[in-house]
Amino acid sequence: MKRKDLIEYLLQHGIVFIREGSNHSVFYNPMYKRASTVPRHNEIDTFLGKKICKDLGISPIEKR
């Protein structure tokens, strides 16, 4: 999946962008007080996308 699509999905589910690191972007779910990182690659493996969603406490993104 595209990184842009994953980030858009996270933001639609109330996830907040915190900061940019050198290789990752950090996102935070204020409802569950959980954080996760999204790598700065154009393509993100579907398994990793689902893991990021699970870490943040939201339903996994479905492959489009």
N, C-alpha and C positions, 0 to 999 in steps of 0.2 A: 504494500500500500504506500501511497505517497505520504510524506511527512506532513505536508500541508493539510491533507484530509484528516489525519489523526489529530492534529492540533485543533482543527475546526470542530471535530467531534468532542474533544475534551472541553473546549470553551462553551459549547452548546449545553453541556451537562454540569455547568457551574464550577468547573475547574479553573483556578486562577494561575496566571503566569507570574512567577516570582522573579526569576533572573536568568541571564544567559551565562553559561560557563564557557570554558574554552572549547569543549567538545560536545556539550549537552545543554539543553534548556531545562530548567527546573519548574515543575508545575505542582500546585498544592490544592487539595480538596479541603476547604475550611469546615465543611460539615463533619467529616470524619477525622480531620487533623492528620491527613496522610499526604506524603509527598512522593514524587517519582521524577525521574529524568527521561527526557526524550533525546536520543542522539541526533546529531546534525548530519544526517544522511538524506539524500533525496528519496531513497526507497528504504522503507522499514519493513522487516519481516513480519508476516501476519502473526506469528507466535509471539513476537516481542510486543506488538501492538496490543494483543490481548492481555499480556502480562502487565503492561503499563496501566491498562484500564483496571485490572484486578487490584493492582497495588494502590490505586487511587479510590477504590471502592465503588466503581460504576460498572454497568453492564458492558461486556466486551463489544468491541466494534465488529460489525458483520462485514464480511468481504463483499464489496460492491461489484 
